[in-house]
């Protein structure tokens, strides 16, 4: 069996090849429906996957620790102080 024939055989039930396989009479609708009914129900896996992604997202979006937050607050206060000093100097020079 050629490589192409083997590849097409593997794709016999592939959704992307369904129309072509039906037109070429390589597959009947009854055969396809039988194949679909034989497939395992994996809808529960999709729910588990969504739950896992939600948990991972929650972990990524956790608030910063207090140490980092305090450090940011210190930087903000210093920056605000520098801005206020600049404003005072600016107003003094205008007078």
N, C-alpha and C positions, 0 to 999 in steps of 0.2 A: 504494500500500500504506500502510495506516495505521501510526501510530507503534507502537501496541500489537502489531500483526502483525509488524512489523520486529523489535521487541524479543523476541517469542516465537520468531521464526525464529533469532535469535542465540543463544537459550537452548535450542535444540533438543537439544543433546547435554549440556547442563548436568546434573550429577548431582542437583541440587536439584529439577529439573523432570522427571526421568526417568519417574517413576510417572505423572505427569499426561500427559506426551506419549505414553506407551504406552496409557493409557486412552482418550485422544482419537484414537488411531490416527494420530497425526502422525509416529510413529516405530515401526518394528518392531524386535524383538529382534535379528534378523539384521543390520539396518541399523546398530543400535547397536554390536553386536559388531564389525562391519566398521570402524566409526569408531574403536573402541578399538584395534584391531590396527594401524590406520594412524598412531596417535600415536607420536611419537618417545620413546624411552626416555631419561628424564632423571634416573634414579636416581643417576648419578654426580654430578649437581649438588647433590643433598642431602648427599652425603658431603663435597663441597668446602665447602658452607655450614657443616656441623658443624665441620670442621677450622678454618675461619676464625673461628668463634665461640670455639672452644677456645683458639686463639692470642690472640684479643682478651682473653679472660678471664685468660689467663696474664699478659699484659702489664699488666692492671689490678691483678693481685694480686702484682706484683713487690715484693720487700721494699724498705723505705725506704732511701734512701742513707745512708751513714755519717754525713754532716754532720747530717742531721735526727735520726738515732738518737742521736748524741752530745748534741745539744741537748736531746732528751727525757731522756736520762740525767742531764744537769745539772739539769733542772727537777725530776726525781724526787729527786735527792740533796738539793736545796734544800728540797723539800717534806718529805722525811724528817727533815732537820735541824730544820725548824720544828716538826714533830710532837714530836721528842725534847725540844726546848727547852720546849715546852708541858707535856709530861709532867713534866719536872724541876721546873718552876715549880709545877705542880699538887701534886706530892708535897711540895715545900717548904712550901707553904701549909697542907697538912694536918698537918704536924708541929707 
